[in-house]
């Protein structure tokens, strides 16, 4: 059975979002382009690039190798397959309709223009429709032409012009997205992303990669947030907090000199009895930080508080009991 | 001093120069001043002596020494550094544009310096400390799109510059040094602050200090809060400073969870409370912020809408229904920035009310190429019909038609800036399938005042022939993923006689196109070409022919060797009076 070449096999619905995560390989398949139909050229014996991430990288790599071995390429003859920007496909699918593509490669016009309108009129049509109407070689050319518009910047060199000096050797790593396009400042992108993150943090639910908890300190005018996953030991956490809150203990600001002085002073304070670091666990109890193994700590810590030592008396024994109970 | 021995006494010259100096003191436009300085030596000297505001469009066009030698009595300096494409990660980090040599050069020469305005420069905390220490009369610091400094540097400035009037941090990257900088203003007595804008500072702020500061700043007119200021805190500040004219509203939402130490906050988090706060700020003409807006609070601004001339909702994820009750009051609005979440319908509402609109910017919430298109040619058309006085537009969309762009070119003849970004690269007119040539052609043809143009979508060389033919006033041109061949570039370089700044990426322009600009390059501020088809040889040729041009060649990803192609990854060239810069990093080749 000829495996599908362009598209995702089986029960997936043509979503290549999983493909794009394998960004180290050539990503050839458009997202949502509806190109889910079967291999019509029967050239490749590659397994489909499995849409399921569960199948693992090795499967994808294997099929990737096989794909390279096939003769059909999305690109000009003699060039490697272009890396595709999967995000570009929707627009490109629309643009595949369009005549203007073809003047760029006038030699191909004669073959393709007649069948161009039937090629893809929208996202939903697949290659099976096309297959019925065009010869395979013309189709190859059309795919080349069409896909030649949907390329990343490196492939642009190959498209425009006869001196195809680019991509004659190993193709550059496929990029999931073109750098700096669209021209929206990262500041602006980051801010909107931060909004989303803030909402996650409110619930105290850890994101997949970050675990933000609030840190408050008696007498400090504002809170801070720290990502517990960015530390691996209590020492690191403690140093970071010293740095963050040093300006409050002494009420100083300004030059670096005074800041480092206050850091060391805070460290002394923390290591002395004046301030202790405590945390609120999942049960709502306040415990001293440092009694339980680090992993257990980040699993149960909801928020941190730098308390005066006098307020923290009596916490330590409970922490020990709790960890015993858990064990 | 008159030389009494000299037969040809310099009296008349001195009198003339004195008169000239007095007259020139009234001359502020730098173009006029540049013209004056070319008349003769005497005028050159007089002009240099009286120029108090120096503008440097490219920090590498000349050395600091040259500036301080020529202009000796400078009060204000404006310096621009990196090329604009640095904003989109196309410039390697550590490329340059360091402020350090400038501040050290000026520290001795300009003891009376009062104002520093920087754009896209790398500024360190040490630089800021140097500013604070070197200029006893320092009054204004404006940093736009800068990086390299943090809250420690800001603290240094605010603590030592007692006469500080203006501190504006706009779209900078400010590192969090865990310094409570807002508490570092001199503690006692009223301040001279007129403008304090720190929207872009991504770290919490000591609200108590801020409130105290605002309360003792009677001259404060502009206040731009960052997203760590809640709406309740904003309310308190507004009651302290009802004289504000420009307000950056911070997060514009309540705190996530009420905190213990915020016990002094209003418990009645109701819109009506905030409405009255806005009602009492009668002078507000410019609103921005809304960084994490809770949309139900937006109607609180209605009391000031009738007087608003500028409204920036470009961080507010609101839809048309949420916008309409507010925008329909904004009859005097001249500047409107928004996210495309408001949709074509929201733009229609703008078009119906804001008849005086001069500037519109619509940013994409989803900046991916197959994202959901929330605004389209319909919104553009609606704006063109309703806002006939439009002068500047920046519009991101997923689809566009030539017809809408042509309509805008006819309806809005006053356009000076036209920047259209169709997010999908190579997108044609989505109705006709044609390239977008005719649309942009109509813009350059019909908008006779056009000085800045950014193109996108599927464009052939024909588009560039239009630009070259009609874009005689165009000074800035941005091109990406467009054109067919060198001819396109040739059209532009030969036709656009006023072109100053040319930035091109990912377009098939090569050496012969580049060479057609040889007669122009000395008259331009810079040319940027990245991922095009210029070769190293081609660039070398340009460098040889134009010795005063600094021709920088580099790869964005700093790869050395293993050249995959003969094409240069990035070409950035600019004229310079003082030769190639000494601080070029290793990966930058200057030919």
Interface residues (C-beta under 8 A of the other chain):
Chain A: X31 X32 X85 X87 X88 X89 X90 X91 X92 X94 X95 X97 X98 X99 X100 X103 X104 X149 X150 X153 X154 X156 X157 X159 X160 X161 X165 X166 X167 X169 X172 X177 X178 X179 X180 X181 X182 X183 X184 X185 X186 X187 X188 X189 X191 X192 X194 X195 X198 X201 X202 X216 X220 X221 X222 X223 X224 X243 X244 X245 X246 X247 X248 X251 X253 X254 X255 X256 X259
Chain B: X85 X87 X88 X89 X90 X125 X129 X152 X155 X156 X159 X171 X173 X177 X178 X179 X180 X181 X183 X184 X200 X202 X204 X205 X206 X207 X208 X209 X227 X228 X256 X257 X259 X260 X261 X291 X292 X314 X315 X317 X363 X364 X365 X367 X368 X369 X370 X396 X398 X421 X423 X424 X425 X426 X427 X428 X430 X433 X434 X435 X458 X460 X478 X480 X481 X484 X485 X505 X506 X507 X508 X510 X531 X533 X556 X564 X565 X566 X567
